[in-house]
Amino acid sequence: MKSQRTTSKQATTRREHFERKQDGQVYGQVTKALGDSKFECVCDDYVTRTCAVRGNMRNRVYVRVDDIVLINLYVGMNQDDKGIISYRYLPDEVREIQAELNFQTDEQKDETSFDFI
């Protein structure tokens, strides 16, 4: 008797916890696919970076143009124009992050907030 395969509903379910920005990381939006798991991203510090997809995300998480991602910066290598994509956010996670950023900027009166398109 053949065993039944169970289907996973990962793409439709909501994640309970997702990664937030820490030191050495920035939020970014993918603007262009360059091929070979590399993308051009505009980051929340208004710098355009060439970013590669992290190794354990390749062939598991598909990154597309206009996705909001978390980018790890190359620290101490004097390469401010490169980074590594470490997380791709789902649409409801993006809304939560936008709400947090708007709340923080209202408190701090900082006009350099990054607006996701």
Secondary structure, 3 states (H helix, E strand, C coil): CCCCCCCCCCCCCCCCCCCCCCCCEEEEEEEEEEECCEEEEEECCCCEEEEEECHHHCCCCCCCCCCEEEEEECCCCCCCCEEEEEEECCHHHHHHHHHHHHHHHHHHCCCCCCCCC
